[in-house]
Amino acid sequence: MDAIIPAYKNTFMTAVLICIFTAVLMSQTGAEAKTLVTGEYASSSGKKIVLNLHILNPAPANLIVEQYFNPQNSVINIGPKPIKRSPGKIKWLFRNTKSGRLSISIKLRSPLRGQIRGVVRYRDPVHGDFVEFHISP
Protein backbone atom coordinates (compact mmCIF):
# COMPACT_ATOMS: atom_id res chain seq x y z
CA MET A 1 0.00 0.00 0.00
CA ASP A 2 2.87 2.38 0.80
CA ALA A 3 4.29 1.92 -2.73
CA ILE A 4 1.00 3.03 -4.31
CA ILE A 5 0.83 6.38 -2.46
CA PRO A 6 4.20 7.78 -3.72
CA ALA A 7 3.30 6.74 -7.27
CA TYR A 8 -0.04 8.52 -6.92
CA LYS A 9 1.72 11.66 -5.60
CA ASN A 10 4.10 11.67 -8.59
CA THR A 11 1.24 11.34 -11.08
CA PHE A 12 -0.72 14.07 -9.32
CA MET A 13 2.29 16.44 -9.24
CA THR A 14 2.99 15.75 -12.92
CA ALA A 15 -0.61 16.62 -13.82
CA VAL A 16 -0.43 19.84 -11.76
CA LEU A 17 2.83 20.87 -13.46
CA ILE A 18 1.38 20.19 -16.93
CA CYS A 19 -1.67 22.34 -16.11
CA ILE A 20 0.50 25.21 -14.85
CA PHE A 21 2.81 24.99 -17.88
CA THR A 22 -0.17 25.00 -20.27
CA ALA A 23 -1.75 28.02 -18.55
CA VAL A 24 1.51 29.98 -18.71
CA LEU A 25 2.05 29.08 -22.36
CA MET A 26 -1.50 30.09 -23.34
CA SER A 27 -1.27 33.44 -21.54
CA GLN A 28 2.02 34.30 -23.27
CA THR A 29 0.71 33.38 -26.72
CA GLY A 30 -2.12 35.90 -26.32
CA ALA A 31 0.27 38.55 -25.02
CA GLU A 32 2.57 38.19 -28.02
CA ALA A 33 -0.22 38.59 -30.56
CA LYS A 34 -0.09 42.18 -31.75
CA THR A 35 -1.49 44.25 -34.55
CA LEU A 36 1.14 44.42 -37.28
CA VAL A 37 -0.64 47.08 -39.34
CA THR A 38 -2.50 50.16 -38.13
CA GLY A 39 -3.94 53.05 -40.06
CA GLU A 40 -5.58 56.44 -39.85
CA TYR A 41 -6.80 59.12 -42.21
CA ALA A 42 -4.48 62.14 -42.36
CA SER A 43 -7.07 63.84 -44.57
CA SER A 44 -10.66 62.73 -45.04
CA SER A 45 -12.47 65.80 -46.33
CA GLY A 46 -12.12 68.33 -49.10
CA LYS A 47 -10.57 67.29 -52.40
CA LYS A 48 -7.83 65.06 -50.97
CA ILE A 49 -8.08 61.77 -49.10
CA VAL A 50 -4.89 60.51 -47.44
CA LEU A 51 -4.73 57.16 -45.65
CA ASN A 52 -1.54 56.44 -43.69
CA LEU A 53 -0.71 52.85 -42.78
CA HIS A 54 1.95 51.91 -40.23
CA ILE A 55 3.52 48.49 -40.74
CA LEU A 56 5.45 46.84 -37.90
CA ASN A 57 8.00 44.01 -37.90
CA PRO A 58 7.61 41.32 -38.98
CA ALA A 59 5.82 42.89 -41.93
CA PRO A 60 3.10 40.86 -43.68
CA ALA A 61 4.21 39.51 -47.06
CA ASN A 62 1.21 41.06 -48.82
CA LEU A 63 -1.26 43.76 -47.89
CA ILE A 64 -4.69 44.35 -49.47
CA VAL A 65 -6.22 47.79 -49.02
CA GLU A 66 -9.68 48.81 -50.19
CA GLN A 67 -11.05 52.34 -50.11
CA TYR A 68 -14.83 52.80 -50.20
CA PHE A 69 -16.59 56.11 -50.88
CA ASN A 70 -19.69 57.57 -52.51
CA PRO A 71 -19.62 56.62 -56.24
CA GLN A 72 -20.72 60.17 -57.15
CA ASN A 73 -17.20 61.41 -56.28
CA SER A 74 -15.00 61.98 -59.33
CA VAL A 75 -11.41 60.75 -58.81
CA ILE A 76 -8.70 62.57 -60.80
CA ASN A 77 -5.49 61.12 -59.32
CA ILE A 78 -4.51 58.09 -57.22
CA GLY A 79 -1.15 57.24 -55.72
CA PRO A 80 0.18 54.62 -55.65
CA LYS A 81 -1.45 52.95 -58.62
CA PRO A 82 -4.29 50.59 -57.63
CA ILE A 83 -4.89 47.10 -59.04
CA LYS A 84 -8.61 47.69 -59.46
CA ARG A 85 -10.83 50.73 -59.66
CA SER A 86 -14.61 50.96 -59.90
CA PRO A 87 -17.13 53.66 -58.95
CA GLY A 88 -17.02 53.97 -55.17
CA LYS A 89 -14.19 51.48 -54.63
CA ILE A 90 -10.42 51.43 -55.15
CA LYS A 91 -8.28 48.38 -54.37
CA TRP A 92 -4.52 48.00 -53.89
CA LEU A 93 -2.33 44.92 -53.49
CA PHE A 94 1.06 45.63 -51.96
CA ARG A 95 3.54 42.75 -52.29
CA ASN A 96 6.69 42.16 -50.26
CA THR A 97 5.80 44.89 -47.78
CA LYS A 98 8.44 46.30 -45.45
CA SER A 99 8.01 47.81 -42.02
CA GLY A 100 7.45 51.55 -41.96
CA ARG A 101 4.81 53.94 -43.24
CA LEU A 102 2.72 53.53 -46.38
CA SER A 103 0.70 56.51 -47.60
CA ILE A 104 -2.21 56.29 -50.06
CA SER A 105 -3.65 59.46 -51.57
CA ILE A 106 -6.71 60.10 -53.69
CA LYS A 107 -7.43 63.47 -55.32
CA LEU A 108 -11.02 64.33 -56.16
CA ARG A 109 -12.41 66.78 -58.71
CA SER A 110 -14.66 68.38 -56.09
CA PRO A 111 -14.93 68.13 -52.27
CA LEU A 112 -15.76 64.68 -50.93
CA ARG A 113 -19.45 63.80 -50.88
CA GLY A 114 -20.57 61.29 -48.28
CA GLN A 115 -18.48 59.08 -46.03
CA ILE A 116 -15.30 57.11 -46.63
CA ARG A 117 -13.91 53.98 -45.05
CA GLY A 118 -10.97 51.72 -45.63
CA VAL A 119 -10.50 47.99 -45.23
CA VAL A 120 -7.09 46.39 -44.71
CA ARG A 121 -6.40 42.65 -45.02
CA TYR A 122 -3.26 40.58 -44.48
CA ARG A 123 -2.03 37.25 -43.19
CA ASP A 124 -0.09 37.41 -39.91
CA PRO A 125 3.40 36.05 -40.75
CA VAL A 126 3.95 34.71 -37.21
CA HIS A 127 0.64 32.98 -36.43
CA GLY A 128 -0.75 32.51 -39.95
CA ASP A 129 -4.07 34.13 -39.02
CA PHE A 130 -5.99 36.17 -41.60
CA VAL A 131 -6.46 39.71 -40.26
CA GLU A 132 -9.04 42.24 -41.47
CA PHE A 133 -9.79 45.62 -39.96
CA HIS A 134 -11.74 48.73 -40.93
CA ILE A 135 -10.58 52.33 -40.82
CA SER A 136 -12.95 55.29 -40.53
CA PRO A 137 -12.13 58.96 -40.09
N, C-alpha and C positions, 0 to 999 in steps of 0.2 A: 504493500500500500504506500509506503514511504517513497518508492521509486516513481510512482504515478504522479504524485504531487509536484516534484521538481519539473517533470516533463510538462505538466499542465501549466506551471508558472512560465516556462520558457515559451510555450506556444502563445500564451496570453500576452506576454511582453513583446513578442514578435508582432503580433496583430496590432498592438497599441502603437508600436514604432512605425509600422506600415501606414496606419491611419494618420499619424502626425506628419510623416514624410509626404503623403499624398496631399494633405491640407496645405502644407507649406508650398509645395510645388504648384498647386492650383492657384493660390493667392498671388504668387510671383508671376505666373503666366498672364493673369489679368492686369497686373501692374505694369508689365512690359509692353502691353498692347497700347500703341499710341497712334494718333492721327498723323499720317505722313504728309498729307496735303491739306492746306487750309486756304481759304480765299475770302476776299472782300472786294466790294465795288469802291474804287477810288473816285469814280464819277458815274452817276446813274441818272442824270437828268440833263436837259439841254440837248445839244447836238452831238455830244460825245459820250460814249459808254466805255468805261475802262474797268476791266476785271483783273485784279492782281491775285495770282496764286503763289503760295509759298510752299516749296517742296523740301522736305527734310530727308536726311540720310536714314536708311538706305532708300534711295529714290525708286519709285515704281518704274518698271521697264517701259510701260506705255500709259498714257493718260488720255482719257476721252473727256472732252468738254463740250457741252451744249448750251447755247444761249437762246432763251425764248423771249419773245417780245410781241407786241401787237403787230400783225401783218400789214397794217396800214402805214407803218414807218418805212420810209425809203432810205435804204442803205447806200452810201456812195463810196465808202472805203472800209476795208477790213484788214487788220494786221494782227498776227500773221495770217497767211492764206489758209482758209478752211478747206476741209475735204468735201463738205456738202453744204449747200445753201438753198433754202426754200423760204417762201414768205413766212415770216414769224419765227424762223429757226435757223441757226447757224451751228455747224458741228465741226470740231477740230479733233484730230488724232495726233498726239505728240508721241513719237517713238524715241526710245533710248533717252529718257528724261534724266536730267542731272539735278542735284540739289541746288536750291537757290530760288530766285524769283522769276516767274513767268507772267508777262503782261499781255493782255488781249485788249485790243481797242477796236471800236466800231464807230464810224462817223456817219451821222444821219443828215439827210437833206434839210430837215426841219426839226425843231425840238421834239424829243421823245413823247409819243402818245401812249398812254397806258402804263402798265407795269412791266418790269423785266425780272427774270430769274435765271440763274445758271444751275447746271447739273454737272457734277464731276464724278467720273468713274475710274477706278483702277483696281488692280489686284495687288494686295499687300505682299511684297516680296519675301517677308519673313514667315508669315503664317499661311499665306496662300488664299486668304479670304478675299472675296470680292467686296469692294467698298464703293458706296454711292452716297453722295451728300448733295444737298441743295444750298444755293447761295441766293439770298435776297438782300436788297439794299437796306 
